[in-house]
């Protein structure tokens, strides 16, 4: 039992170290120009997918209640 706890503890430590050090590799990008619009391309797809998934879930719940 203690060997299992030790392995889990070491695995958690390794995961924390890896997650913390990935932030160190980030490099600052070029600053945006003041009058330039920043396109948000993926956000529309995520919102649309979330809305469609919500509608689908509501329809399934209604169908399940009526059965």
Buried (B, 14 or more C-beta within 10 A) or exposed (E): EEEEEEEEEEEEEEEEEEEEEEEEEEEEEEEEEEEEEEEEEEEEEEEEEEEEEEEEEEEEEEEEEEE
